[in-house]
Each structure stands twice: as C-alpha cells, then as structure tokens.
Amino acid sequence: MSNETIVKVKNLVKAFGSFHAVDDISFDVHPGEIFGFLGANGAGKTTAIKMLIGLWRPTSGEANIAGFDIYKDTEKIKKNIGYMSQKFSLYADLTVRENIRLFGGIYGLSRKHIISKTDQLLHRLELRSEADTLIDDLPLGWKQKLAFSVAMIHEPKIVFLDEPTGGVDPITRRQFWELIYETASTGTTIFVTTHYMDEAEYCDRISMMVSGKIAGLGTPNELKTGFQSKNMDEVFIKIAREGKTLA
Amino acid sequence: MKRFRAFVVKEFYHILRDARTLLILIGMPIVQILLFGYAITNEIREAPIKILDHAKDATSREITSKIVETEYFALSGYLKSEADIEAAFHDGTTKMVVVFPQDFGKNYENGIKREVQLIADATDPNTANSLVNYVEGVLADFNLKANLTSMPFQINAITRMRYNPLLEGVYYFVPGIIAILLMLVSAMMTSISITREKELGTMEVLLASPMSSGQIIIAKVIPYLILSFLDALIILALGKFVFEVPIAGSLALLLGVTLLFIMLALSLGILISTVAQTQQTALLLSLMALMLPTIMLSGFIFPVESMPIPLQIISNIVPARWFIVAVKDIMLKGSGLFIIWKEVLILCGFTLVFIAASIRKFKVRLE
C-alpha cells in the first residue's frame, strides 16, 4: 500500500448545538483501498460522510478529498466522487435506460458517451433484456447493483457508499460485495459505511466509530489482535460496551 | 445546460407516468370551468311557484301569466286555500307562493287597495331575495304600463349593466378558476414533487451531484411552469369559445399577468418545500395556507367589500385577490397596464419576497 492519500481528514468536528455528532476525527484513506467506516446506528457515520462529500459544512477541522478542500472546493469534489446514499437513489418510475441517461446527463457526460456507457453497463450487469423495464419492477438485488453502477457512471477515483446493504438479504449483500471487489480491482477507492460486522472482514482497513469518535483504526487483523478478539463482532462489543480504544 | 436538459426530461417522465398528476393537470381545468360555467350559477331559472288566487279575475290572471312567462319561474300549480300554503313549502313543490286577495281586480281598477302577498322559502336567503325581486319587477312593469297616462310625474330608472350586460356568472368565475388552478398546479404540485425527492432520498443524491441547488430547483419547476401556462390557456379558451367570455383587453398583457402569477405560485411552492419534509406536510400546508385563502378570501366567491374588516385586511396578503382584480379588468373592461400597474406591482413584490425567503430558508438548512 502506498503512502499517497485520497482522503485526508484531520480533527474534523460537526456540532449541532452542544451535541458533537462527529467529535474530532482524523484518518487517511489510500488510493485503491476498500475503507470500511463502521459503527452502530447514530455513531456519526452518516454525518461524517455528508461532510466529506460536500453536503454539510464541518464545524471545524480539515479534510481533503481527491486533492480538493472540503470548504473551498465542494463543487470540484462533487464532480470527482461517486455517492450512493442510505436510501435507494434511483427513480422508480423511470426505466433502467432512462435512469442511466439521467445520471449520465447530470454528471455531464456527452450523448455518445452515455450511449456507449449504457451499453457497457447493461452488458456487465446482464440487464440487457431489462433495459426498458421500470426500476420499480426489478428485484432488489438488481436495483442495488444498478444504483452502484450509476453512482460510478462518471468513473470517479473514489466512491462513497452509505450503508449500501442496509435492509438487503444476505445473498444480495454477498453479490453486492463482489461488485465492490470488482470495482476496487480497477483501482477505484471505496469508502463504505456499514453496521454489519461481518462486512468489516471484506475491507482492507476499517475505522470503528463510537459516539462521534474513532475508537479503532487498522486492518481487520490488526484490530482483532489489538482487542484480543476472534472476530469483528467481538471487537465491536469490546469497543462499544466496554469503551476500549485503540486508535 | 446538458445537465439541465436531462433533468427536465426526467421531470416530464414523472408527470406523464403518474395518472393522478395527469388527471389533475388536464382534467381539473376542464371539469372546473364546465362545473362553474354550467352548474354553479347564481341565476335562478324555472323556480317552482304556486298561485293562491282568491280573486280569479282578469287582472289577477294577467299578472299570473306575466310572472309565469318569465324564465325565472315555472308554475307548479294553484292552491285552494291559505291552509295549503304550509304543505306546499313542506313537500318542496314550491319556492314561492303569490296570493291575490278577494276582489283584487275590482279594487285595482277603483284604486282602493292594491296588494299582492309574496311568500318565499327563505331557507336559502339569496334565492328567496332574488325571487321576490323578480316578481316585484313584473309588478312594477305592470304598474308602469297601466298608469302610463294617468300619472304625470314618475321617475323611471333605466339600468345598464356594463361589462357583463347579461350578468353571466361565468364571466366572474373564469379569473377565479385560473387563480385556483394555478395555485394548485404551480404551488401545490411543485411543493409535493420537491418534497417527494426529499422523502425518497433522491434529493440527497442530486445535492451530492455537480448540479447546484439552484439548478435543481429551476429544473424541477420548469415543467410545472409550462403545464400551468397550458392550464391557463385551456381555461381561457374554454371560457371564450364555450361560454363566450370576452377578452376585451390585450391578450399579451393577460398572458403576461398570468405568467407573473405562475411565477408567484411557483415561488410559494418552493418556499413550502423548504419548510415541509414530507409530501403530506407539503400537501396540508398548500391546502391550508394557499387553497383556502385563495378560494375564500380572494373575492372569488365572496366579495371582499362585504367581508368584516379583519378579513378584508387579511385578504390584502392573499395574492390571488390582486390577480383576480387585474384579470377581470383586462378581460372585461379592456384595461391596459396603465390601469392595473398597482396590482402588477403587488404581484411582483410578493414573488420577490417568496423567492428571497426560500433562498434564506434553503441556506439555513444547509448550514
């Protein structure tokens, strides 16, 4: 792993009144890695991600995404990242093809580029026969994969996934992670939040968030040894219930 | 620009694929104007009337036939005695009873006592009033003709109803219907469509995309701008060609003022969507804050002049009030911008205030 960074976060804080949703976090993400951002619901994962993608302004601290400052260059950040939100983000009353065309347009792809991209996407997801089906009529697994591919339509260097597998069955989750691996193998950085501890094992490095702070940061193996645990579940319990830290 | 186009196309797909939205957009204007034009009318036609004639002479018969001849009444029968009056009102076979006293004709000729009793069903006061007025009109006319030679001094009023000589209700309703529909389509539907994206979570994805929030809002609003304008055209065309409502003034000015009101309604819709988080809230807010005042306080149904003072004051901040005045002036009186500048200025002011408030609200939310 190189020492280059694609995400550099230093002392980032987001306060709502006296409540610090994100309380002084610092970490780096290296190009090409799958970085897992773990924590229970309400630990501050979504707040952190919203600051990193330029949706919310931090209260204090610094962060740099793909070479752009999150205070000054939010517009450039938006062009250079992909984002898939917690809620399903495609339009159910549009067809597969129309959704691809819409997001291609929004990300400023040329007409020709959109057509070739649509073709390539449908082929890769084996959705060619469903190109003119409404999203509403697709099974959830396909929707999820399509949403991911659409978030990647402008071939960003880094993609942020906010609980992409929330409420999805285990088989679909598995398939989804295969897609993540495939994308990472092309050199794209994946920044993924989840509260499923088994998914942590799939990541190159993870950070564990508890009440706004990072309580543990490292590879899954480093964390397991550090906390003397058999698996990530145990690591999480030790951090969350017993308040241990290893950051 | 490319971004913008892709987004507007998507917005049209949403509208065209939702049967309910389409129904509101195309069905509503047609149904409303037909309803107001045909069904809801203040004029009374063929109200059932009964006659209790104790005189049964030439004069009483002549007056009876004059009353029944008018389009306002239809004779539903004669009563035999005073005792039948109550029953006739009770079973609903009459709205009015005219009673001629004994020796009516004789007395009339002798000039002793000239009285006819009019009994009206006042469960609906407006109707009762109109019916009484109609009969009084017939009686006055009869008097006038009979006394033409014998009365040297008399003042006759010669009335002329300007701008709407036949007092057609539909003249009056067209501007109001346009106001209501534009509020419905522009303000309510845009606020719902924006909050829908918030609810579904797609708004977040859009905000995280390179499209600026201003671009997103304008792109969302454009289809509704076009469709609202189309709705206004449908109502004007139906009004003109089906109900023969005149457009006395400049069509360009009329459409210009309509466009201004659409902008105002759209900015209100945007303002509502910055406050409401769910479609339901947006719907309720639109209904309570927009539709009700537009219907009740704009002068569309109840004249502003006859409201109690506090409501008159409140009606000043109902944008539709000013729009309706301006549209009536242009359509019926043929007024130019020179006359309606005050209304136009007020509408512009409202629009600017709503836009400024939306931008402020939106910024606060992003912080």
Contacts between the chains, C-beta under 8 A, distances in Angstrom:
chain1	res1	chain2	res2	distance
A	53	B	208	5.1
A	54	B	208	7.1
A	55	B	204	7.0
A	55	B	207	5.8
A	55	B	208	5.8
A	55	B	366	7.9
A	56	B	366	7.3
A	57	B	366	7.3
A	57	B	367	6.3
A	75	B	210	6.7
A	75	B	212	7.7
A	78	B	208	6.2
A	78	B	209	6.1
A	78	B	210	4.8
A	79	B	210	4.7
A	81	B	208	7.9
A	83	B	205	6.5
A	83	B	208	4.3
A	83	B	209	7.9
A	84	B	205	7.7
A	85	B	201	5.3
A	85	B	204	4.9
A	85	B	205	5.5
A	85	B	208	7.6
A	86	B	201	6.9
A	87	B	200	6.5
A	87	B	201	2.6
A	87	B	202	7.8
A	87	B	204	7.4
A	88	B	200	7.6
A	88	B	201	6.7
A	89	B	201	6.0
A	89	B	202	5.7
A	89	B	204	7.6
A	89	B	205	4.3
A	90	B	202	7.8
A	91	B	10	6.8
A	91	B	13	8.0
A	91	B	14	7.5
A	91	B	202	6.5
A	92	B	200	8.0
A	93	B	13	6.9
A	93	B	14	6.0
A	93	B	17	5.0
A	93	B	18	7.0
A	94	B	10	6.5
A	94	B	13	5.6
A	94	B	14	7.9
A	98	B	10	7.2
A	98	B	13	6.4
A	101	B	6	6.6
A	102	B	6	5.3
A	102	B	7	7.1
A	102	B	9	7.5
A	102	B	10	4.8
A	103	B	209	7.8
A	104	B	6	7.3
A	105	B	2	5.8
A	105	B	3	5.8
A	105	B	5	6.8
A	105	B	6	2.4
A	105	B	7	7.0
A	105	B	9	8.0
A	106	B	3	5.2
A	106	B	6	6.0
A	106	B	7	6.5
A	106	B	206	7.4
A	106	B	209	5.0
A	106	B	210	7.1
A	106	B	211	5.7
A	107	B	3	7.9
A	107	B	209	6.6
A	107	B	210	6.5
A	108	B	2	6.2
A	108	B	3	6.1
A	108	B	210	6.5
A	110	B	2	7.9
A	151	B	205	8.0
